[in-house]
């Protein structure tokens, strides 16, 4: 996957716009990025260890740092910063944003969790 030509954080720090060459920009909410973080803390070491992360409705992006030529590390205002977001993963999130968001909301409901706590 080719590197994005632009990564832009919104002024309110709640949205990451990712523009890959020859694609329209993907707008990824900070909340989705946080709850879908590729970190072991969220994803676990196998699918049955994956964690549903509640209470991130108001999470914001503090900073984005490059990781080599293949990814970025996003630091959120809850200080989670262990996920490495590869270009492939950001591209996948952009294409699957609605499905992943709906699956997340369903998981919260199923587990009696909230976006607010």
N, C-alpha and C positions, 0 to 999 in steps of 0.2 A: 504494500500500500504506500502510495506517495504521501509525503507530508502535506498537511493542509497549507494553503497559501495564506490563511489568516485564522487566528484565534483571537476573539474579542470578548472581553467580559463587560457586561452592561454596567452602567453607572451605579445601579443599586446592588451590584455584585450577585444578582440572583439568576443570571442567564449567561451561558457561554455560547457564543456563535462560532461555529466551525465551518470554514469554507475550504473544501477540497477543490483542486483543479477540475474544471469541467462539471462541477456540481453547484447547485444552488446551496446557500448556507443552511446548515442544520442549527436549530436553536434548541439547546439543551438546558433545561432548568437545573439550577444548583441542587435542588432537592433530589431530582432523579439521578444526577451524577453521584451524589453522596450515598444514596441508598443502593445504587448499583455499582458501587466502588469495586474495582477488581482486586481489592486487598484481600488477604487471607482472613483478616478480621471480619469481613462481611461475607466473602464467598466460601470461607472454610477451605479445607483441603480435599473435600469431596462434595458432591451435590447435596447429600443429606446433612452436611454441616453448615450449609448456607444459612445466614442469619437474616431475619426480617427486621429492618432498622426502623423503629417508630420515632416520632417526635422531631422530624426534620423539615417541617413546613417552611420555617423561616431561616434555614441554613443559608449561608452566603459563602462566596468564594473569596478567600483572603489573597491567595497568590497562585500563580502557575509557573512552574519551572521546567525547562527542557530536560529530558533524559535522553542523552545521546541524540541520534537523528531519527528515533523511532517512536517517541512517546513524550508525555508530560506528566509531572506530578502535580496534583491539585491539592492545595491546602485549604480546608474549609474553616469557617469561624468556630467550629466545635473542636478544632485542632486535629481532626482526622487528616492524615497526610500520607498514609502508607500505600495507597493505590497508585499503580503506574498505568496510566491511560494511554495505551498504544494507539497509533493511527487507525489500525484495524478495528479496535474496540470502539473508538469514537465514531467511526464510520458506521459500524453495526448499530450503536445506540441511536444514531441519527435516523437510520432506516427503520429501526424497530421501536422508536420512541413511544408511539401510542400503545402498541401491544405490551411493551414492558411496563409502562405506566399503569395500564389497566390490570395487569397481573399483580403489580405491587399493591394497588388498592384492594384487590380481592384478597391477597394474603393478609393485609392489615385487618380487614373485616373478619376473615376466617379465624384469626388469632385474637380478636378482641382488642386490637391495638389501634392507635390513633396517629395521625400525622402531627398532632399537637403535643403529644407527650410520649 
